[in-house]
Amino acid sequence: MSRMVKLGGLLAAGRGAARWIPVRSVSCGSRKRAQDMETFSSLGKRWKDTADTVIIGGGCVGVSLAYHLAKSGLKDVVLLEKSELTAGSTWHAAGLTTYYHPGINLKKVHYDSIKLYETLEEETGQAVGFHQPGSVRIASTAARVDEMRYQMTRTHWHVTPQYFITPEKVQELFPLLNMDKVLAGLYTPGDGHIDPYSLTMALAAGARMYGAQIYNPAPVSALTPRSDGKWDVQTPHGTIRANRIVNTAGFWAREVGQMIGFDHPTIPVHHQYVVTATVPEVKALKKELAVIRDLEGSYYLRQERDGLLFGPYEKMEKMVLQDSWVRDGVPPGFGKELFESDLDRIMEHIEMAMEMVPVLKKADIINVVSGPITYTPDLLPMVGPHQGVRNYWTAIGFGYGVIHAGGIGKFLSDWIRTGEPPYDLIECDPNRYGKWADVPFMCEKARESYGFNNVVGYPKEERFAGRPTSRRSGVYELLKDKGSMGFHSGWEQPHWFYKPGDDIGYKPSFCRTNWFGPAGRECKLVMEKVGVIDLTPFGKFTVKGKDSLKLLDRLFANTMPKVGQTNISHMLTPSGKVYAEVTITQLTPGEFLLITGSGSELHDLRWIEAEADRGYEVEIRNVTDEIGVLGIAGPNSRSVLQKLTSEDLSDAAFKFLQCKSIQLAGAPVRAIRISYTGELGWELYMEQENMAAVYQAMMEAGKDQGIDNFGTYAMASLRLEKGFRGWGAEMNCDTNPLEAGLDYFIKLNKPADFIGKEALQEIKAKGLKRKLSYLSVQTDNIDPEGNETIWHDGKVVGNTTSGAYSYSSQQSLAFGYLPLELNSVGQTVEVELLGKKYPATVIQEPLVLTEPTRTRLQKKAKAKA
């Protein structure tokens, strides 16, 4: 038997009493009745032997992709579901929908989802149970208020409506709140909740209406890649030959990946929510309550009919991972089952919820839902084509699949049809994880991500669980205790270094914090003396073979460097957007070294391999883990290195952007004269095992020249002073290279028909509508970092892309996109930071000339004299 239990009674009885309370672990309301009406669909239809796209998994994400592909005109779409549509995580989800996301790009996903859900019922004739009472994120601490102001700064330049509201407005939207701790709210109209089961069935109806085939029960038993890039997808009903396959299998995604040799870092976690019976105060309301998210209490709460539904996120030490499924697989037959509920785990959050919403104290529990949802180490899904095998795509790892489903289905559909992502979403790229993301790392990070679900989201956030990974540079042991380390694709890289008297450690803030002074000290070091930085996290590939030059000429918009030379080149998408920025060196005839950023290692490698598969005779190797990199920069860098090598390092003998193989402190090193600080410097590429000896030799040789370490925060400031663009900020799949000011690197006249050339010629002919601007910002104790709103005459006119403090000129700098009419030097605008608009002026770039430019001008001046 089951009986109702009062929440207040649980609290009075003590935490232990919750263990034996026989609450029912079932889903709520209309969803259950709809589920009962569903019957298993026998195939009862012609089996397709071929398909353009086979989607594996019939949750809301997979069905959304089938709907979008079919609606866009791709008729040959098949979805295979092992049991019933919605089985897994979809059917028991709480169904929350929100425009809000702390990131920039995922806001677009959320927006597309909600706009689809608003019209889906009319389009398909299927009810979806969509409620849009809005939502409020509650701030009850000063840090939360700052966080909301920070998020408003990052939202004004998006289409999504969002408002920073007073406590009075919060209470108006949710009159049952105890207002004692409420300081402010972040209100998003149009937010709400939807019935996940009905949503999936409506998407399925739409998919079928537009020509997609959905087969269930149709479990996939094997996946076999073919030499032509196609796949044989085996099921008990037969085999389908597909041009591509998409893994949308939810918490079965890891098992599907293992069929072809991938251990996707996804793991199920137990998530609980509680549903109450009718609450008289709720029933008496004339309009539906807004959804609230009590960030300090770490729970969400919404109206469910005349009662309430709330779901908490427990702390790391209390949350539960279903790690046995990682080891042993999902139990056969599991699909629409739930875990046993455990109210002890969430009692702390129940207490906080009852304090914030006092009517909960007398509310009766009628349902406790405890089901599996899938997490990745960083809580973001894995979306897109996968590196290492052709035509295998993923849309997996969704902790919030309902709000992501509509937008991700559209995103992937557009990418599949056009051959490029419709907008930048690299934070969800499935290739951001490598073999270093092993099971212990995944488990620790999933615990952290779940437990930290509602922590304050600071700029430059670091999370420390699971670190360090197996990726450790050759100087990691020497540096790990000397400074504050940052996490970059599995690597540990110093952000800044400690000195006696410093306030050390990771101390995040929305304003300048403990690293501000030390980063300035390191900038001064590089500008006046000599500094060393660990750059090992760079992605590194070698490309060689008969067609290497032909391949790279097709991939990159710049001309290829001659032997012993280096340049900066860009890969473009077919529509002329910037897919990647890569440093290319031709080591020997036909052998190239490609260097890219740590965050885009496999993202870029996949793009290169995809083009190479079109018939080029080349050998491509990823040597990222084999090769360590040290950067040395500053006016004294040459004299330090010269002590350690017989190679002539003078300007005449070793020119800017030149590469040579040298012996340094007895170790073989490839030295490239380049520095992302813009100062005199070299990047030194060597075997990992030689790094420590070379580093120690440089530090010893540079004692008299004032040598010391510097980190990535100083490098970011120095590169901005020099006007250097950064991939992922000033340029990405949302920007073309002409508006980003990369004209110098784009050779439209080169004979090779590089990818994006025709589109770029059209863009140039039509003219630009906006351009990247260089801004001086008059701030106080805060600096821009990127993605802030730019205002002019009370209107939003653009956004920043990156920002930092210039220690050389004692001012804040930012790059930002502005319309052409506001792009001229001297133009004044305003940059919004933490709710305040700061005056900014478009200035001539760069603020500080690079060392090669300074040297060239000095030589010219001497010649004239």
ABEGO torsion letter per residue (X at the ends): XBBBBBAAAAAAAEAAAAAABBBBBBBBEAAAAAAAABBBBBAGBBBBABBABBBBEABAAAAAAAAAAAAAGBABBBBBBABBBGBEAAAABAGBBBABBABAAAAAAAAAAAAAAAAAAAAAGBBAGBBBAEBBBBBABAAAAAAAAAAAAAAAABABBBBBBBAAAAAAABAABBAAABABBBBBBGBEBBBAAAAAAAAAAAAAAAGBBBBOBBBBABBBBBAAGBBBBBBAAEBBBBABBBBAAEAAAAAAAAAAGBBBBBBBBBBBBBBBBBBAAAAABABBBBBBBBAAAGBBBBBBEABBBBBBBBBAAABBBBAAAAAAEBBBGBAABBBBBBAAAAAAAAAAAAAABAAAAABBBABBBBBBBBBBAAGBBBBEBBBGBBGBBBBBGBABAAAAAAAAAAAAAAAAAAGBBABBAAAABAAABBAABBAAAAAAAAAAAAAAAABBBBBGBBBABGOBBABBBAAAAAAAAABBBBBBGGBBBBABBBBBGBBBEBBBBABBBAAAAAAAAAAAAAAABBBBBBAAABBBBBBBEAAAAAAAAAABABBBBBBGBBBBBBBBBAAGBBABBBBBBBABBGBBBBBBBAAAAAAAAAAAAAAAAAGBBBBBBBAAAABBBBBBBEAAAAAAAAAABABBABAAABBBGBBBBBBBGGBBBBBBBBBAAGBBBBBBBBBAAAAAAAAAAAAAAAAAAGBBBBBAAAAAAAAAAAGBBBBGBABBAABBAAAAGAAAABBAABABBBBGAAAAAAAAAAEBABBBBBBBBBBBABBBAEGBBBBBGGBBAEBBABBBBBAAAGBBBBBBBBBAAAABBGBBBBBBBGGBBBBBBBBBOBABBBAAAAAAAAAAAAAAX
